[in-house]
Amino acid sequence: MTTEHVDVVVIGAGATGLSAAHALRKADRSVVVLEARERVGGRLWTDEVDGVDLEIGGQWVSPDQEALLAMLDELGLETFERYREGASVYIGPTGERRTFTGEQLPVPPAVEAEMRRVTEVLDDLAARMDPARPWEAPFAAELDRQTFAAWLEDACAEPEARDNLELFIAQAMITKPAHAFSALQAVLMAASAGSFSNLVDSEFILDRRVVGGLQRVPLRLAELLGDAVRTGRDVESVDWTDDGVTVVAGDTRVGARHLVVAVPPTAVQRIRFTPPLPSEQREARQHHSFGMVIKVHATYPTAFWREAGLSGTAFSPYELVHEAYDNTNHDDPRGTLVGFVSDLRADEVLARGADERRALVLASLARYLGDRALEPDAYFESDWRSEELASGAYGSSFDIGGITRFGPRLREPVGPISIGSSDVAGLGFQHVDGALRVGAELAAGITA
Ligand SMILES: Cc1cc2nc3c(=O)[nH]c(=O)nc-3n(C[C@H](O)[C@H](O)[C@H](O)COP(=O)(O)OP(=O)(O)OC[C@H]3O[C@@H](n4cnc5c(N)ncnc54)[C@H](O)[C@@H]3O)c2cc1C
């Protein structure tokens, strides 16, 4: 086996790895990117399924995501607004369906007041945290040792307010039950998006999409990098000394002065490092795990909900599909809905057969938007749990106490090796914006 030599090898052609390689190339470093899958993009994947272009992975762009917006500009990619005209739907604890406009859910006044009050508390905590160093927040130790569920139980007097506040962070973002991550993790999620108010504002957080799909970002970056990007190369081993690395994937062998491992923390342990990574590094990643959400896509001959004056936006902490949106493609006469089934509910429906699951999901969409939701022309579930290289969605996060105990280690370089992905980002945590920021930082760490 011959060994090719470059300045930097990058493992992983997701947004993190490709943005790192792009920045390194701009700084005149020679790079090779090795990607295990036969495609680039990782958790960004736009594909045609049953005649419909679907965003199987990440898709939305929000106004605070400056790194992503700058990259879209640089790559000349256009965006369009998510459809949001008309009324949204909320289903309350006893199954009653209410329509509303604006951001305030149609809940009883006492629930609304409590949601506002606790939102202010979370906004204040988020404002006092640097999302890149959450372990340094003055309240870090106290909040990292309690579950978000327990914190909310103390902080919020109204059960319906609690259920909704939990929805915005647990089901909608971390995609783990609120008893499985810390209150500090919840504050980090809010701080990484600018504030908790930003997170709960779907107008803000789910503002725009990219024409042709968000996977166009990694596809364009890979195009610019040309034959430096090699797919179908699942890196098995890395031999390293302080002076450099040798990376092996099947019959590909590349030597370099530096290595960027741009894979989620959970995928780092699939690679055999010789000598092994320091034990504190291995231990830290054992406490990071993926959340789980099923992203459901249903396409209809028309966007029938629009005819009824509905935006397609729907929320309920009491429904199987806890949130749904109009996800109709740019310039497509058909109507597409996207919905999400998270954590414990995802486990429950994944244990059932595909037909039963589909019927349950569509019945949930129908309770929001009417019986026409029961009969889509096309139906598809993005199942990231079956993807060994991600093992869940949207991203991975620490268990209780993990941020303060292990957080700083995930960003520490080891000799010539630097490791990162959107899962360790500060701003843009678990989002493409965070992936691009981490990629740029990893590259800067090498070129500085
Ligand atoms: C269903 C879903 C919806 C989402 N929605 C949004 C959204 O609307 N907006 C948003 O901003 N974000 C969203 N996200 C999150 C976003 O997609 C991710 O945060 C981001 O794409 C992660 O990029 P990354 O490069 O850090 O990691 P990844 O995309 O996971 O890239 C890592 C790459 O490394 C490769 N790899 C792993 N191990 C090896 C190995 N040993 N050898 C070679 N290659 C390897 C993998 O195949 C992969 O391509 C969503 C994610 C999912 C799954």
The ligand as a Tripos MOL2 file, in Angstrom:
@<TRIPOS>MOLECULE
LIG
   53    58     1     0     0
SMALL
NO_CHARGES

@<TRIPOS>ATOM
      1 C1        -33.2460   14.7440   10.8920 C.3       1 LIG1
      2 C2        -32.3210   15.8900   11.1680 C.ar      1 LIG1
      3 C3        -32.8100   17.1990   11.0980 C.ar      1 LIG1
      4 C4        -31.9680   18.2850   11.3730 C.ar      1 LIG1
      5 N1        -32.4580   19.5620   11.2210 N.ar      1 LIG1
      6 C5        -31.5920   20.6160   11.2660 C.ar      1 LIG1
      7 C6        -32.0110   21.9070   10.8390 C.ar      1 LIG1
      8 O1        -33.1560   22.0970   10.4050 O.2       1 LIG1
      9 N2        -31.0880   22.9250   10.9020 N.ar      1 LIG1
     10 C7        -29.7960   22.7160   11.3260 C.ar      1 LIG1
     11 O2        -29.0070   23.6610   11.3530 O.2       1 LIG1
     12 N3        -29.3800   21.4820   11.7060 N.ar      1 LIG1
     13 C8        -30.2360   20.4300   11.6670 C.ar      1 LIG1
     14 N4        -29.8030   19.1710   11.9730 N.ar      1 LIG1
     15 C9        -28.4440   18.9940   12.5120 C.3       1 LIG1
     16 C10       -27.3600   19.1300   11.4470 C.3       1 LIG1
     17 O3        -27.7240   18.3820   10.3040 O.3       1 LIG1
     18 C11       -26.0380   18.6340   12.0350 C.3       1 LIG1
     19 O4        -25.7670   19.3400   13.2300 O.3       1 LIG1
     20 C12       -24.8550   18.8440   11.0990 C.3       1 LIG1
     21 O5        -25.1690   18.5020    9.7730 O.3       1 LIG1
     22 C13       -23.6790   18.0150   11.6200 C.3       1 LIG1
     23 O6        -22.5430   18.1910   10.7860 O.3       1 LIG1
     24 P1        -21.1490   17.5240   11.2040 P.3       1 LIG1
     25 O7        -20.2470   17.6570   10.0410 O.co2     1 LIG1
     26 O8        -20.7080   18.1000   12.5090 O.co2     1 LIG1
     27 O9        -21.4770   15.9910   11.4890 O.3       1 LIG1
     28 P2        -21.9960   14.8900   10.4130 P.3       1 LIG1
     29 O10       -22.9430   15.5240    9.4660 O.co2     1 LIG1
     30 O11       -22.4950   13.7440   11.2230 O.co2     1 LIG1
     31 O12       -20.6900   14.5030    9.6020 O.3       1 LIG1
     32 C14       -19.7700   13.5590   10.0650 C.3       1 LIG1
     33 C15       -19.2940   12.7910    8.8580 C.3       1 LIG1
     34 O13       -18.2370   11.9080    9.2560 O.3       1 LIG1
     35 C16       -18.4040   10.6820    8.5730 C.3       1 LIG1
     36 N5        -17.6740    9.6560    9.3420 N.ar      1 LIG1
     37 C17       -17.9430    9.2010   10.5940 C.ar      1 LIG1
     38 N6        -17.0170    8.2930   10.9580 N.ar      1 LIG1
     39 C18       -16.1360    8.1810    9.9320 C.ar      1 LIG1
     40 C19       -14.9880    7.4060    9.7020 C.ar      1 LIG1
     41 N7        -14.5170    6.5410   10.6150 N.pl3     1 LIG1
     42 N8        -14.3320    7.5230    8.5230 N.ar      1 LIG1
     43 C20       -14.7640    8.3950    7.5760 C.ar      1 LIG1
     44 N9        -15.8710    9.1560    7.7420 N.ar      1 LIG1
     45 C21       -16.5510    9.0570    8.9050 C.ar      1 LIG1
     46 C22       -19.9070   10.4930    8.5250 C.3       1 LIG1
     47 O14       -20.2950    9.5820    7.5260 O.3       1 LIG1
     48 C23       -20.3740   11.9150    8.2360 C.3       1 LIG1
     49 O15       -20.4640   12.1760    6.8510 O.3       1 LIG1
     50 C24       -30.6110   18.0670   11.7240 C.ar      1 LIG1
     51 C25       -30.1170   16.7550   11.7870 C.ar      1 LIG1
     52 C26       -30.9590   15.6880   11.5070 C.ar      1 LIG1
     53 C27       -30.3830   14.2980   11.5600 C.3       1 LIG1
@<TRIPOS>BOND
     1     1     2 1
     2     2     3 ar
     3     2    52 ar
     4     3     4 ar
     5     4     5 ar
     6     4    50 ar
     7     5     6 ar
     8     6     7 ar
     9     6    13 1
    10     7     8 2
    11     7     9 ar
    12     9    10 ar
    13    10    11 2
    14    10    12 ar
    15    12    13 ar
    16    13    14 ar
    17    14    15 1
    18    14    50 ar
    19    15    16 1
    20    16    17 1
    21    16    18 1
    22    18    19 1
    23    18    20 1
    24    20    21 1
    25    20    22 1
    26    22    23 1
    27    23    24 1
    28    24    25 2
    29    24    26 1
    30    24    27 1
    31    27    28 1
    32    28    29 2
    33    28    30 1
    34    28    31 1
    35    31    32 1
    36    32    33 1
    37    33    34 1
    38    33    48 1
    39    34    35 1
    40    35    36 1
    41    35    46 1
    42    36    37 ar
    43    36    45 ar
    44    37    38 ar
    45    38    39 ar
    46    39    40 ar
    47    39    45 ar
    48    40    41 1
    49    40    42 ar
    50    42    43 ar
    51    43    44 ar
    52    44    45 ar
    53    46    47 1
    54    46    48 1
    55    48    49 1
    56    50    51 ar
    57    51    52 ar
    58    52    53 1
@<TRIPOS>SUBSTRUCTURE
     1 LIG1         1 GROUP 0 **** ****
